[in-house]
Amino acid sequence: MTARAQSAASRSDLTGAYAEDLALYREKFQRRLPAALEELQGPTCGVVKLPLHVAWSGLTSYDLGNPRQRMGLYRTVLHEGLHEDLSRYLNQDLLLELWPTLRRLVGRTVRTVWEDAFPALAARGQAAA
């Protein structure tokens, strides 16, 4: 095999591995989703203390009365929370309210998974664009 052919084969292997990793990453977030936004019955006020498996670095307590901390809580839970954490710490109404800004703060995979699963979020994102 020529050097050029080896390089092309190597690139296609990397592309295949990357696509597989991306699919697994996406599946991780899909498995955590609630069946419906109505399941998100988390608090709307007060201070929320996240467990270490969710907030393993940085802040662990968030004051929902503080807009930056509220946004940080939602971003952290969307990225790190397990299925049960989503319904415990997120609130449907707050998520819908925050989504036009929050969707720009979360990773592309998280945003896509949530917007694909919940058309109300996709509509809020498109309305803000």
N, C-alpha and C positions, 0 to 999 in steps of 0.2 A: 504494500500500500504506500502510495506517495505521501509526502509530508502534507500536501494540500488536501488529499483525501482524508488523512488522519485528523487534520484540523476540522474539516467539515463534519466528520463523524463525531468528533468530540463536542462540537457546538450543538449538534442535534441531540446528543445524549444529555447535555446540560439543559437544553430547552425542554426536553421531555421530563427531566427530573424537576425542573422549575415548575412546569405545568402541574406535575403530580403534587408537589409541595403546596402550590397555590390551591389546588382542589381540596387537599386535606385541611388547609387553613380555613377555607370557606366552609367546609363541612363542620368544623369545630364550632363555628358561630351559629350555623343553621341548627345543630343539635340542641343548642342552648335556648333557642327562641321560645317564647310562650306561644301557645296555640292561638291566642288573641290578645290584642292590646288591653282588653278589659281585665286580664289577669294581673296587670301591673297596678297593684294597690298599695304601693309604698307611701311613705310619709310625704306631706307637702309643706311641713314647717318643722322647726326644731333642729336639733343637732343629731346627725346620723354618724354612728361609729361603725366603720366597716371592719369585718374580720380580716385577719392577716392573709388568708388565701386570695382575697380580692385586692386589698391595699397593702401589698408587700413592700412597697417603697414609697417614701414621701408621706403625705398626709394620710391619717386614718380616720379623722373626725372632720365632718363637713357641716357647716351651718347653712341650712337651706335658705335662710334669710339673706345670705350674702350671694349675689349673683355669680361671682367668679367661683366661689366654693360649690355652689349648686351645679354649675356647668362642669366643674372638675369631678364631682361625685358621679354625674351621669356618664361622663367620658370614661372614668375608671371602671364603673360597673359594666358598661357596654363592652369594654375590652377584656376585663378580667373576671367578671361575674359568671357563676354557674347558673343553670336554669332557675334554681330556687332563689338565687340572689337577685335575679332580675325582677321577679314578682315581689320580693321583700323590700327592695331598696328603690325601685323605679315606680313612678306614678304615671299612669296613662296621660292625664291632662298636662302634667308638667313636661313629659316627653314630647307631646305634640307642640306645646308652646316653645320649647327649647330647640326643636329639631331644625328649623331653618339655619340657626347658627351652629348647633351641635354637629350637624352633618358635615360641616367643613373642618371640624376638630377631630373627628374620628378617622380611622384608617379607611381606605377605599373599600376593603373587603367588608368591614363592619357596616359601612353605609349601604353598600349594595345588597348585602344579605337582609338588612332590616327593611330597606325600601322595596325589595322584591317581595318580601313576605307581607308587608303592610302598605297597601296602596295609599292609605291616609298620610303616611309619612312621606311617601314619594310625592304626593300632591302638595304637601306643605313645602317640601324642598324645591319643587318646580315653581311654586308661587313666589318664593323668596328670590329666585334667580332672575 
